[in-house]
Amino acid sequence: MSQDFFRAPITSMTPNQRARRERLTGAVIAIVSETGPENLQMREVAERSGVALGTAYRYFASKEHLLAAAWADWHGRLTEKVMADLARPDRRQITERVLDFALRQMRAFQHNPNFARLAVQVEASSDPYASETLVQIGEENQRVMEALMSGLPPEIARPARIAISSTLGAGLISWSTGRATIMDTLRNLEDVVRLVLRETG
């Protein structure tokens, strides 16, 4: 592995390297939970995690990259739970399964508003490494949605995923910037899910 790890997949890291990386993203999650993402500094993350600042930059090319990685880790906890739930028998209709996932995502932000601001900040970043991480988050969301919509023909499932993801993203921005209430956001999300999946029963 090269001196800089930020382009290397996590699976290729040694256990110690993965643990160090997790300490860095864990420190970001803790700081964001407490104070939000706006004024977070790499030095503060290094001090909180116990990882030297120079070493932190070997894992993450920039603060935006680190924020994106922390956002991906936080987001991954939700999707892992959803995928675990899907492994159990579920007699609900597709619409209800998708709606549960979409509303669960928004309610997670409702309980942790600082992470809504983090998600919006990362989505607006032009940092190339942050963009790569966002692509990974998008692929993870797609994997979950495909599992939830298993059995639907592609001509219904694909535009439905796009519409639901777009509504979720727009709602997150509107709510986190104070232009919409959480109840409005949840209602709009439910309306879109039910509309685009109405023909699935």
Backbone as a printed PyTorch tensor [residue, N CA C, xyz], in Angstrom:
tensor([[[  0.8510,  -1.1940,   0.0000],
         [  0.0000,   0.0000,   0.0000],
         [  0.8880,   1.2450,   0.0000]],

        [[  0.4660,   2.2650,  -0.7060],
         [  1.2520,   3.4910,  -0.7580],
         [  1.1940,   4.2230,   0.5740]],

        [[  2.0090,   5.2720,   0.6690],
         [  2.0510,   6.0390,   1.9160],
         [  0.6940,   6.6530,   2.2180]],

        [[ -0.0270,   7.0860,   1.1880],
         [ -1.3420,   7.6760,   1.3920],
         [ -2.3930,   6.6020,   1.1650]],

        [[ -3.3290,   6.4720,   2.1280],
         [ -4.2850,   5.3850,   2.1110],
         [ -5.6250,   5.7640,   1.5080]],

        [[ -5.8650,   7.0620,   1.2480],
         [ -7.2220,   7.4730,   0.9590],
         [ -7.7730,   6.9160,  -0.3480]],

        [[ -6.9310,   6.4260,  -1.2310],
         [ -7.4320,   5.8020,  -2.4560],
         [ -7.5550,   4.2860,  -2.3170]],

        [[ -7.0400,   3.7440,  -1.2360],
         [ -7.0660,   2.2990,  -1.0530],
         [ -8.4130,   1.8590,  -0.4830]],

        [[ -8.9520,   0.7460,  -0.9570],
         [-10.2000,   0.2420,  -0.3700],
         [ -9.9700,  -0.1850,   1.0710]],

        [[-10.9860,  -0.0360,   1.8950],
         [-10.8550,  -0.3790,   3.3120],
         [-10.4790,  -1.8430,   3.4750]],

        [[-10.9870,  -2.6920,   2.5930],
         [-10.7250,  -4.1250,   2.7060],
         [ -9.2510,  -4.4730,   2.5300]],

        [[ -8.4690,  -3.5800,   1.9170],
         [ -7.0490,  -3.8540,   1.7160],
         [ -6.1870,  -3.3460,   2.8700]],

        [[ -6.7950,  -2.6750,   3.8330],
         [ -6.0460,  -2.1510,   4.9690],
         [ -5.8020,  -3.2460,   5.9990]],

        [[ -4.7510,  -3.0730,   6.7740],
         [ -4.4910,  -3.9910,   7.8800],
         [ -5.4890,  -3.6970,   9.0000]],

        [[ -5.6690,  -4.6110,   9.9470],
         [ -6.5810,  -4.3470,  11.0720],
         [ -6.2390,  -3.0450,  11.8100]],

        [[ -4.9610,  -2.7690,  12.0030],
         [ -4.5720,  -1.5390,  12.7030],
         [ -4.9290,  -0.3030,  11.8890]],

        [[ -4.7360,  -0.3740,  10.5780],
         [ -5.0940,   0.7540,   9.7190],
         [ -6.5980,   0.9930,   9.7140]],

        [[ -7.3740,  -0.0810,   9.6560],
         [ -8.8370,   0.0710,   9.6980],
         [ -9.2740,   0.6580,  11.0280]],

        [[ -8.6530,   0.2020,  12.1140],
         [ -9.0180,   0.7200,  13.4360],
         [ -8.6980,   2.2070,  13.5410]],

        [[ -7.5600,   2.6190,  12.9870],
         [ -7.1840,   4.0320,  13.0140],
         [ -8.1730,   4.8610,  12.1930]],

        [[ -8.5350,   4.3420,  11.0440],
         [ -9.5120,   5.0400,  10.1930],
         [-10.8470,   5.1660,  10.9160]],

        [[-11.2740,   4.1080,  11.5820],
         [-12.5430,   4.1350,  12.3090],
         [-12.4980,   5.1090,  13.4730]],

        [[-11.3360,   5.2560,  14.1140],
         [-11.2200,   6.2470,  15.1790],
         [-11.4030,   7.6560,  14.6340]],

        [[-10.8820,   7.9020,  13.4490],
         [-11.0300,   9.2200,  12.8270],
         [-12.4900,   9.5040,  12.4770]],

        [[-13.1520,   8.5850,  11.7920],
         [-14.5500,   8.8260,  11.4270],
         [-15.4440,   8.8250,  12.6690]],

        [[-15.0920,   8.0030,  13.6610],
         [-15.8640,   8.0100,  14.9060],
         [-15.7600,   9.3370,  15.6280]],

        [[-14.5760,   9.9340,  15.5940],
         [-14.3980,  11.2480,  16.2190],
         [-15.2390,  12.2940,  15.5020]],

        [[-15.2990,  12.2260,  14.1710],
         [-16.1230,  13.1750,  13.4180],
         [-17.5950,  13.0040,  13.7990]],

        [[-18.0620,  11.7670,  13.8550],
         [-19.4600,  11.5240,  14.2190],
         [-19.7640,  12.1020,  15.5980]],

        [[-18.8480,  11.9150,  16.5340],
         [-19.0590,  12.4490,  17.8820],
         [-19.0790,  13.9730,  17.8800]],

        [[-18.1650,  14.5910,  17.1530],
         [-18.1040,  16.0560,  17.1070],
         [-19.3370,  16.6270,  16.4170]],

        [[-19.7160,  16.0320,  15.3000],
         [-20.9070,  16.5090,  14.5880],
         [-22.1360,  16.3730,  15.4690]],

        [[-22.2540,  15.2760,  16.1990],
         [-23.3900,  15.0910,  17.1050],
         [-23.4740,  16.2040,  18.1340]],

        [[-22.3170,  16.6670,  18.5780],
         [-22.2710,  17.6660,  19.6400],
         [-22.4400,  19.0930,  19.1250]],

        [[-21.7490,  19.4250,  18.0250],
         [-21.6850,  20.8310,  17.6180],
         [-22.0520,  21.0910,  16.1650]],

        [[-22.2680,  20.0350,  15.3770],
         [-22.5590,  20.2390,  13.9680],
         [-21.2840,  20.1960,  13.1410]],

        [[-21.4090,  20.1820,  11.8140],
         [-20.2390,  20.0120,  10.9470],
         [-19.5590,  21.3000,  10.5050]],

        [[-20.2050,  22.4450,  10.7230],
         [-19.7680,  23.6730,  10.0580],
         [-18.3510,  24.1060,  10.4250]],

        [[-18.0000,  24.0150,  11.6980],
         [-16.7010,  24.5310,  12.1330],
         [-15.7080,  23.4360,  12.4970]],

        [[-15.9990,  22.2230,  12.1020],
         [-15.1130,  21.1140,  12.4260],
         [-13.7580,  21.2920,  11.7420]],

        [[-12.6890,  20.9990,  12.4700],
         [-11.3320,  21.1320,  11.9470],
         [-10.5970,  19.8020,  12.0410]],

        [[ -9.7150,  19.5440,  11.0830],
         [ -8.9540,  18.2950,  11.0810],
         [ -8.1310,  18.1400,  12.3630]],

        [[ -7.5900,  19.2320,  12.8610],
         [ -6.7790,  19.1490,  14.0870],
         [ -7.6330,  18.6820,  15.2670]],

        [[ -8.8580,  19.1760,  15.3480],
         [ -9.7600,  18.7630,  16.4260],
         [-10.0630,  17.2700,  16.3200]],

        [[-10.2770,  16.7950,  15.1010],
         [-10.5530,  15.3700,  14.8910],
         [ -9.3480,  14.5320,  15.2880]],

        [[ -8.1520,  14.9870,  14.9050],
         [ -6.9370,  14.2590,  15.2500],
         [ -6.7750,  14.1670,  16.7660]],

        [[ -7.0100,  15.2780,  17.4570],
         [ -6.8770,  15.2830,  18.9130],
         [ -7.9030,  14.3760,  19.5570]],

        [[ -9.1500,  14.4200,  19.0810],
         [-10.2230,  13.6010,  19.6690],
         [ -9.9720,  12.1110,  19.4340]],

        [[ -9.4400,  11.7800,  18.2640],
         [ -9.2530,  10.3720,  17.9100],
         [ -7.9480,   9.7850,  18.4290]],

        [[ -7.0030,  10.6550,  18.7980],
         [ -5.7010,  10.1650,  19.2140],
         [ -4.8120,   9.7750,  18.0440]],

        [[ -5.1750,  10.2300,  16.8460],
         [ -4.3930,   9.9550,  15.6430],
         [ -3.6560,  11.2360,  15.2650]],

        [[ -2.3670,  11.1360,  14.9730],
         [ -1.5790,  12.3160,  14.6090],
         [ -2.1720,  12.9940,  13.3780]],

        [[ -2.0900,  14.3180,  13.3440],
         [ -2.6830,  15.0720,  12.2440],
         [ -2.1050,  14.6390,  10.8940]],

        [[ -0.7890,  14.4770,  10.8280],
         [ -0.1820,  14.0520,   9.5790],
         [ -0.6820,  12.6810,   9.1400]],

        [[ -0.8960,  11.8010,  10.0960],
         [ -1.4200,  10.4730,   9.7790],
         [ -2.8590,  10.5640,   9.2930]],

        [[ -3.6290,  11.4570,   9.8890],
         [ -5.0240,  11.6390,   9.4650],
         [ -5.0960,  12.0080,   7.9920]],

        [[ -4.1700,  12.8540,   7.5500],
         [ -4.1640,  13.2610,   6.1390],
         [ -3.7010,  12.1370,   5.2140]],

        [[ -3.0770,  11.1010,   5.7580],
         [ -2.7320,   9.9520,   4.9300],
         [ -3.9780,   9.1120,   4.6280]],

        [[ -4.9660,   9.1890,   5.5120],
         [ -6.2080,   8.4460,   5.3080],
         [ -7.2420,   9.2660,   4.5420]],

        [[ -7.2360,  10.5580,   4.7780],
         [ -8.2490,  11.4310,   4.1750],
         [ -7.5570,  12.6490,   3.5730]],

        [[ -7.7700,  12.8420,   2.2910],
         [ -7.0470,  13.8730,   1.5530],
         [ -7.4230,  15.2860,   1.9770]],

        [[ -8.6010,  15.4460,   2.5800],
         [ -9.0920,  16.7810,   2.9380],
         [-10.1430,  16.6460,   4.0250]],

        [[-10.5140,  17.7720,   4.5980],
         [-11.5870,  17.7570,   5.5890],
         [-12.8880,  17.2930,   4.9530]],

        [[-13.1630,  17.7210,   3.7210],
         [-14.3920,  17.3290,   3.0350],
         [-14.4360,  15.8230,   2.8140]],

        [[-13.2780,  15.2470,   2.5060],
         [-13.2020,  13.8010,   2.3340],
         [-13.5120,  13.0920,   3.6460]],

        [[-12.9640,  13.5770,   4.7390],
         [-13.2070,  12.9870,   6.0600],
         [-14.6790,  13.1220,   6.4500]],

        [[-15.2600,  14.2880,   6.2140],
         [-16.6770,  14.4800,   6.5180],
         [-17.5430,  13.5080,   5.7140]],

        [[-17.1970,  13.3420,   4.4420],
         [-17.9680,  12.4230,   3.6010],
         [-17.8470,  10.9920,   4.1060]],

        [[-16.6450,  10.5960,   4.5250],
         [-16.4390,   9.2430,   5.0270],
         [-17.2230,   9.0170,   6.3180]],

        [[-17.2420,  10.0200,   7.1910],
         [-18.0040,   9.9030,   8.4330],
         [-19.4960,   9.8180,   8.1440]],

        [[-19.9540,  10.6160,   7.1950],
         [-21.3530,  10.5700,   6.7810],
         [-21.6930,   9.1850,   6.2230]],

        [[-20.7810,   8.6130,   5.4310],
         [-21.0000,   7.2800,   4.8700],
         [-21.0690,   6.2270,   5.9720]],

        [[-20.2170,   6.3490,   6.9800],
         [-20.2400,   5.3930,   8.0830],
         [-21.5460,   5.4940,   8.8610]],

        [[-21.9860,   6.7170,   9.1360],
         [-23.2460,   6.9110,   9.8690],
         [-24.4140,   6.3750,   9.0550]],

        [[-24.4280,   6.6800,   7.7750],
         [-25.4880,   6.2290,   6.8860],
         [-25.4860,   4.7020,   6.7670]],

        [[-24.2870,   4.1170,   6.7440],
         [-24.1800,   2.6680,   6.5940],
         [-24.8150,   1.9040,   7.7330]],

        [[-24.8380,   2.4770,   8.9050],
         [-25.4630,   1.8030,  10.0500],
         [-26.9560,   1.5990,   9.8230]],

        [[-27.5970,   2.5850,   9.2100],
         [-29.0220,   2.4670,   8.9110],
         [-29.2650,   1.4130,   7.8370]],

        [[-28.4950,   1.4770,   6.7580],
         [-28.7390,   0.5440,   5.6650],
         [-28.4290,  -0.8970,   6.0790]],

        [[-27.4310,  -1.0780,   6.9420],
         [-27.1410,  -2.4220,   7.4300],
         [-28.3200,  -2.9850,   8.2100]],

        [[-28.9570,  -2.1350,   9.0060],
         [-30.1230,  -2.5900,   9.7730],
         [-31.2720,  -2.9450,   8.8370]],

        [[-31.4650,  -2.1370,   7.8010],
         [-32.5410,  -2.4150,   6.8510],
         [-32.2800,  -3.7340,   6.1300]],

        [[-31.0420,  -3.9580,   5.6920],
         [-30.7240,  -5.1990,   4.9940],
         [-30.8860,  -6.4020,   5.9210]],

        [[-30.5680,  -6.2280,   7.1910],
         [-30.7720,  -7.3200,   8.1480],
         [-32.2530,  -7.6100,   8.3100]],

        [[-33.0650,  -6.5520,   8.3290],
         [-34.5160,  -6.7360,   8.4340],
         [-35.0630,  -7.4790,   7.2210]],

        [[-34.4720,  -7.2060,   6.0390],
         [-34.9480,  -7.8390,   4.8130],
         [-34.6580,  -9.3390,   4.7850]],

        [[-33.7350,  -9.7600,   5.5980],
         [-33.4150, -11.1900,   5.6510],
         [-34.4940, -11.9780,   6.3720]],

        [[-35.3650, -11.2710,   7.0830],
         [-36.4640, -11.9340,   7.7950],
         [-37.7250, -11.8900,   6.9380]],

        [[-38.6280, -12.8520,   7.1390],
         [-39.8820, -12.8520,   6.3610],
         [-40.6530, -11.5470,   6.5540]],

        [[-41.1720, -11.0230,   5.4600],
         [-41.9080,  -9.7480,   5.5020],
         [-43.0540,  -9.8350,   4.4970]],

        [[-44.2600,  -9.8470,   5.0020],
         [-45.4340, -10.0000,   4.1390],
         [-46.0110,  -8.6670,   3.6920]],

        [[-45.3580,  -7.5830,   4.0680],
         [-45.8690,  -6.2790,   3.6540],
         [-45.7110,  -6.0980,   2.1480]],

        [[-46.5740,  -5.2560,   1.5970],
         [-46.4690,  -4.9530,   0.1850],
         [-45.2210,  -4.0970,  -0.0700]],

        [[-44.7870,  -4.0780,  -1.3190],
         [-43.5750,  -3.3390,  -1.6870],
         [-43.6840,  -1.8720,  -1.2850]],

        [[-44.8370,  -1.2750,  -1.5420],
         [-45.0170,   0.1400,  -1.2000],
         [-44.7410,   0.3970,   0.2770]],

        [[-45.2550,  -0.4850,   1.1330],
         [-45.0880,  -0.2820,   2.5730],
         [-43.6350,  -0.5000,   2.9930]],

        [[-42.9420,  -1.4380,   2.3630],
         [-41.5340,  -1.6740,   2.7050],
         [-40.6770,  -0.4750,   2.2980]],

        [[-40.9130,   0.0270,   1.0920],
         [-40.1380,   1.1790,   0.6080],
         [-40.4430,   2.4060,   1.4560]],

        [[-41.7060,   2.6060,   1.7610],
         [-42.1010,   3.7660,   2.5660],
         [-41.4590,   3.7070,   3.9440]],

        [[-41.4320,   2.5390,   4.5440],
         [-40.8040,   2.3850,   5.8560],
         [-39.3380,   2.7820,   5.8090]],

        [[-38.6230,   2.3600,   4.7560],
         [-37.2110,   2.7020,   4.6240],
         [-37.0160,   4.2010,   4.4370]],

        [[-37.8190,   4.7990,   3.5450],
         [-37.6700,   6.2260,   3.2640],
         [-37.9670,   7.0680,   4.5060]],

        [[-39.0360,   6.7290,   5.2030],
         [-39.3920,   7.4920,   6.4080],
         [-38.3850,   7.2460,   7.5250]],

        [[-37.8420,   6.0440,   7.5760],
         [-36.8350,   5.7470,   8.5970],
         [-35.5910,   6.6040,   8.3780]],

        [[-35.2330,   6.8180,   7.1210],
         [-34.0940,   7.6800,   6.8360],
         [-34.3450,   9.1010,   7.3290]],

        [[-35.5100,   9.6450,   7.0130],
         [-35.8060,  11.0200,   7.4300],
         [-35.9220,  11.1300,   8.9400]],

        [[-36.4880,  10.1320,   9.5830],
         [-36.6300,  10.1910,  11.0420],
         [-35.2710,  10.0690,  11.7310]],

        [[-34.3410,   9.3540,  11.1050],
         [-32.9890,   9.3050,  11.6640],
         [-32.3870,  10.7090,  11.6710]],

        [[-32.6150,  11.4630,  10.6050],
         [-32.1460,  12.8440,  10.5600],
         [-32.9010,  13.7090,  11.5610]],

        [[-34.1900,  13.4360,  11.7180],
         [-34.9780,  14.1990,  12.6830],
         [-34.3990,  14.0410,  14.0970]],

        [[-33.9640,  12.8340,  14.4320],
         [-33.3870,  12.5830,  15.7530],
         [-31.9610,  13.1160,  15.8610]],

        [[-31.3060,  13.3220,  14.7080],
         [-29.9260,  13.8110,  14.6950],
         [-29.8010,  14.9400,  13.6630]],

        [[-30.3930,  16.0990,  13.9300],
         [-30.4190,  17.1770,  12.9330],
         [-29.0410,  17.6080,  12.4420]],

        [[-28.0240,  17.4720,  13.2940],
         [-26.6840,  17.8570,  12.8470],
         [-26.2260,  17.0140,  11.6600]],

        [[-26.7050,  15.7870,  11.5840],
         [-26.3100,  14.9330,  10.4660],
         [-27.0640,  15.2960,   9.1910]],

        [[-28.2050,  15.9160,   9.3270],
         [-28.8830,  16.4500,   8.1440],
         [-28.0330,  17.5640,   7.5420]],

        [[-27.4910,  18.4290,   8.3980],
         [-26.6220,  19.4950,   7.9150],
         [-25.3260,  18.9310,   7.3370]],

        [[-24.8240,  17.8630,   7.9610],
         [-23.6290,  17.2230,   7.4330],
         [-23.8870,  16.6650,   6.0370]],

        [[-25.0110,  15.9860,   5.8630],
         [-25.3360,  15.4030,   4.5600],
         [-25.4480,  16.4810,   3.4910]],

        [[-26.1180,  17.5850,   3.8200],
         [-26.2790,  18.6820,   2.8600],
         [-24.9240,  19.2970,   2.5300]],

        [[-24.0750,  19.4730,   3.5400],
         [-22.7530,  20.0600,   3.3180],
         [-21.9050,  19.1540,   2.4210]],

        [[-21.9420,  17.8650,   2.6690],
         [-21.1550,  16.9320,   1.8630],
         [-21.6830,  16.8750,   0.4340]],

        [[-23.0080,  16.8680,   0.2840],
         [-23.5960,  16.8170,  -1.0510],
         [-23.1870,  18.0300,  -1.8930]],

        [[-22.9380,  19.1610,  -1.2360],
         [-22.5770,  20.3850,  -1.9560],
         [-21.0820,  20.4860,  -2.2340]],

        [[-20.2930,  19.5570,  -1.7070],
         [-18.8440,  19.6250,  -1.8440],
         [-18.4130,  19.2790,  -3.2640]],

        [[-17.3830,  19.9860,  -3.7290],
         [-16.7970,  19.6810,  -5.0390],
         [-15.5090,  18.8740,  -4.8970]],

        [[-15.1610,  18.5080,  -3.6680],
         [-13.9510,  17.7360,  -3.4350],
         [-14.0700,  16.3780,  -4.1370]],

        [[-13.0910,  15.9940,  -4.9460],
         [-13.2140,  14.7420,  -5.7150],
         [-13.3000,  13.4990,  -4.8440]],

        [[-12.6040,  13.4920,  -3.7020],
         [-12.6620,  12.3200,  -2.8380],
         [-14.0070,  12.2440,  -2.1190]],

        [[-14.5630,  13.3990,  -1.7620],
         [-15.9070,  13.4140,  -1.1970],
         [-16.9130,  12.9240,  -2.2320]],

        [[-16.7170,  13.3110,  -3.4800],
         [-17.6170,  12.8770,  -4.5470],
         [-17.5760,  11.3620,  -4.7200]],

        [[-16.3930,  10.7870,  -4.6260],
         [-16.2790,   9.3340,  -4.7290],
         [-17.0580,   8.6490,  -3.6110]],

        [[-16.9760,   9.2130,  -2.4150],
         [-17.6930,   8.6370,  -1.2830],
         [-19.1950,   8.7620,  -1.4860]],

        [[-19.6370,   9.8850,  -2.0460],
         [-21.0620,  10.0710,  -2.3190],
         [-21.5650,   9.0440,  -3.3310]],

        [[-20.7400,   8.7360,  -4.3060],
         [-21.1140,   7.6970,  -5.2730],
         [-21.3250,   6.3710,  -4.5510]],

        [[-20.4580,   6.0600,  -3.5970],
         [-20.5860,   4.8140,  -2.8360],
         [-21.8750,   4.8000,  -2.0200]],

        [[-22.2170,   5.9490,  -1.4150],
         [-23.4580,   6.0330,  -0.6480],
         [-24.6510,   5.8280,  -1.5740]],

        [[-24.5900,   6.4410,  -2.7670],
         [-25.6620,   6.2680,  -3.7330],
         [-25.8220,   4.8190,  -4.1530]],

        [[-24.6980,   4.1320,  -4.3500],
         [-24.7570,   2.7150,  -4.7240],
         [-25.3340,   1.8770,  -3.5920]],

        [[-25.0040,   2.2560,  -2.3620],
         [-25.5420,   1.5360,  -1.2100],
         [-27.0500,   1.7230,  -1.1180]],

        [[-27.5070,   2.9700,  -1.3200],
         [-28.9500,   3.2290,  -1.3180],
         [-29.6430,   2.4560,  -2.4290]],

        [[-29.0170,   2.4080,  -3.5960],
         [-29.6130,   1.6910,  -4.7160],
         [-29.7330,   0.1980,  -4.3980]],

        [[-28.7090,  -0.3400,  -3.7640],
         [-28.7400,  -1.7600,  -3.4010],
         [-29.9090,  -2.0540,  -2.4640]],

        [[-30.1270,  -1.1670,  -1.4890],
         [-31.2350,  -1.3620,  -0.5550],
         [-32.5720,  -1.2350,  -1.2790]],

        [[-32.6940,  -0.2020,  -2.1100],
         [-33.9520,   0.0170,  -2.8130],
         [-34.2610,  -1.1330,  -3.7600]],

        [[-33.2430,  -1.6640,  -4.4270],
         [-33.4650,  -2.7990,  -5.3190],
         [-33.9580,  -4.0110,  -4.5330]],

        [[-33.3970,  -4.2040,  -3.3390],
         [-33.8440,  -5.3110,  -2.4980],
         [-35.2850,  -5.0990,  -2.0510]],

        [[-35.6120,  -3.8670,  -1.6880],
         [-36.9820,  -3.5570,  -1.2550],
         [-37.9870,  -3.7130,  -2.3900]],

        [[-37.5370,  -3.4210,  -3.6150],
         [-38.4290,  -3.4770,  -4.7770],
         [-38.2660,  -4.7730,  -5.5750]],

        [[-37.6730,  -5.7640,  -4.9360],
         [-37.4430,  -7.0300,  -5.6270],
         [-38.7340,  -7.5650,  -6.2460]],

        [[-38.6590,  -7.9130,  -7.5220],
         [-39.8270,  -8.4250,  -8.2190],
         [-40.5040,  -7.4150,  -9.1140]],

        [[-40.1960,  -6.1290,  -8.9010],
         [-40.7860,  -5.1040,  -9.7710],
         [-40.0690,  -5.0730, -11.1040]],

        [[-40.7610,  -4.8500, -12.1960],
         [-40.0790,  -4.7080, -13.4880],
         [-39.2110,  -3.4510, -13.4930]],

        [[-38.0750,  -3.4880, -14.2000],
         [-37.1430,  -2.3550, -14.2000],
         [-37.7770,  -1.0450, -14.6430]],

        [[-38.7340,  -1.0920, -15.5540],
         [-39.3400,   0.1450, -16.0480],
         [-40.1640,   0.8530, -14.9750]],

        [[-40.5130,   0.1410, -13.9050],
         [-41.1870,   0.7690, -12.7660],
         [-40.1820,   1.0710, -11.6620]],

        [[-39.3070,   0.1150, -11.3630],
         [-38.3950,   0.2600, -10.2270],
         [-37.3980,   1.3950, -10.4140]],

        [[-36.8140,   1.5170, -11.6020],
         [-35.7700,   2.5250, -11.7990],
         [-36.3020,   3.9500, -11.6350]],

        [[-37.3670,   4.3540, -12.3530],
         [-37.8610,   5.7250, -12.1380],
         [-38.3950,   5.9380, -10.7230]],

        [[-38.9100,   4.8760, -10.1070],
         [-39.3840,   5.0130,  -8.7300],
         [-38.2270,   5.3330,  -7.7990]],

        [[-37.0950,   4.6410,  -7.9760],
         [-35.9190,   4.9220,  -7.1450],
         [-35.4440,   6.3510,  -7.3330]],

        [[-35.4240,   6.7980,  -8.5830],
         [-34.9630,   8.1570,  -8.8580],
         [-35.8780,   9.1790,  -8.1940]],

        [[-37.1920,   8.9940,  -8.3340],
         [-38.1560,   9.9460,  -7.7710],
         [-38.0780,   9.9840,  -6.2520]],

        [[-37.9650,   8.8180,  -5.6370],
         [-37.9280,   8.7580,  -4.1780],
         [-36.6280,   9.3590,  -3.6430]],

        [[-35.5040,   9.0310,  -4.2750],
         [-34.2230,   9.5770,  -3.8330],
         [-34.1810,  11.0950,  -3.9970]],

        [[-34.7260,  11.5860,  -5.0970],
         [-34.7490,  13.0330,  -5.3390],
         [-35.6260,  13.7460,  -4.3200]],

        [[-36.7670,  13.1560,  -4.0070],
         [-37.6620,  13.7490,  -3.0130],
         [-37.0120,  13.7650,  -1.6410]],

        [[-36.3250,  12.6810,  -1.2980],
         [-35.6350,  12.6110,  -0.0120],
         [-34.5400,  13.6690,   0.0710]],

        [[-33.7490,  13.8060,  -0.9930],
         [-32.6790,  14.7970,  -0.9980],
         [-33.2000,  16.2200,  -0.9220]],

        [[-34.2300,  16.5150,  -1.7210],
         [-34.8030,  17.8670,  -1.7030],
         [-35.4430,  18.1710,  -0.3580]],

        [[-36.1090,  17.1790,   0.2020],
         [-36.7380,  17.3750,   1.5090],
         [-35.7190,  17.6220,   2.5980]],

        [[-34.5940,  16.9170,   2.5160],
         [-33.5380,  17.0910,   3.5110],
         [-32.9960,  18.5120,   3.4760]],

        [[-32.7850,  19.0320,   2.2800],
         [-32.2830,  20.4100,   2.1390],
         [-33.3100,  21.4070,   2.6700]],

        [[-34.5680,  21.2500,   2.2570],
         [-35.6090,  22.1920,   2.6800],
         [-35.7910,  22.1940,   4.1860]],

        [[-35.7810,  21.0070,   4.7820],
         [-35.9820,  20.9310,   6.2260],
         [-34.7690,  21.4610,   6.9850]],

        [[-33.5590,  21.0530,   6.5710],
         [-32.3620,  21.4430,   7.3170],
         [-32.0720,  22.9360,   7.2070]],

        [[-32.5990,  23.5860,   6.1710],
         [-32.3970,  25.0250,   6.0110],
         [-33.6010,  25.8340,   6.5090]],

        [[-34.5740,  25.1610,   7.1050],
         [-35.7020,  25.8500,   7.7200],
         [-36.7970,  26.2770,   6.7640]],

        [[-36.7850,  25.7630,   5.5340],
         [-37.8110,  26.1560,   4.5650],
         [-39.0240,  25.2250,   4.5780]],

        [[-38.9380,  24.1540,   5.3480],
         [-40.0570,  23.2160,   5.4660],
         [-40.0080,  22.5810,   6.8410]],

        [[-41.1480,  22.1930,   7.3510],
         [-41.1850,  21.4830,   8.6300],
         [-40.9090,  20.0030,   8.3920]],

        [[-40.5720,  19.3170,   9.4540],
         [-40.3280,  17.8740,   9.3140],
         [-41.6100,  17.1530,   8.9190]],

        [[-42.7630,  17.6300,   9.4200],
         [-44.0250,  16.9780,   9.0720],
         [-44.3350,  17.1570,   7.5890]],

        [[-44.0720,  18.3480,   7.0510],
         [-44.2640,  18.5720,   5.6120],
         [-43.3550,  17.6420,   4.8040]],

        [[-42.1230,  17.5210,   5.2560],
         [-41.1440,  16.7030,   4.5440],
         [-41.5520,  15.2350,   4.5490]],

        [[-41.9800,  14.7390,   5.6980],
         [-42.4150,  13.3480,   5.7920],
         [-43.6600,  13.1000,   4.9480]],

        [[-44.5830,  14.0570,   4.9630],
         [-45.8110,  13.8950,   4.1810],
         [-45.5200,  13.8990,   2.6840]],

        [[-44.6520,  14.7960,   2.2510],
         [-44.2930,  14.8380,   0.8270],
         [-43.6140,  13.5410,   0.3910]],

        [[-42.7540,  13.0290,   1.2480],
         [-42.0570,  11.7910,   0.9330],
         [-43.0440,  10.6350,   0.8130]],

        [[-43.9780,  10.5600,   1.7430],
         [-44.9790,   9.4930,   1.6790],
         [-45.8430,   9.6220,   0.4310]],

        [[-46.2460,  10.8450,   0.0970],
         [-47.0770,  11.0560,  -1.0970],
         [-46.3620,  10.5720,  -2.3540]],

        [[-45.0690,  10.8780,  -2.4630],
         [-44.3190,  10.4870,  -3.6660],
         [-44.1530,   8.9710,  -3.7220]],

        [[-43.8150,   8.3530,  -2.5980],
         [-43.6550,   6.9000,  -2.5810],
         [-44.9520,   6.2160,  -3.0300]],

        [[-46.0570,   6.6530,  -2.4600],
         [-47.3340,   6.0250,  -2.7980],
         [-47.7220,   6.2930,  -4.2530]],

        [[-47.3700,   7.4700,  -4.7550],
         [-47.7080,   7.7960,  -6.1470],
         [-46.9090,   6.9510,  -7.1230]],

        [[-45.6030,   6.8840,  -6.9510],
         [-44.7820,   6.1890,  -7.9530],
         [-44.9100,   4.6740,  -7.8630]],

        [[-45.3890,   4.1770,  -6.7290],
         [-45.5390,   2.7220,  -6.5780],
         [-47.0080,   2.2950,  -6.5410]],

        [[-47.9100,   3.1980,  -6.9340],
         [-49.3370,   2.9090,  -6.8050],
         [-49.7630,   1.6830,  -7.6100]],

        [[-49.1050,   1.4050,  -8.7320],
         [-49.5160,   0.2840,  -9.5710],
         [-48.9710,  -1.0510,  -9.0770]],

        [[-48.1640,  -1.0150,  -8.0130],
         [-47.6050,  -2.2750,  -7.5010],
         [-48.4960,  -2.8910,  -6.4480]],

        [[-49.5680,  -2.2340,  -6.1000],
         [-50.4230,  -2.7400,  -5.0370],
         [-50.0000,  -2.2020,  -3.7190]]])
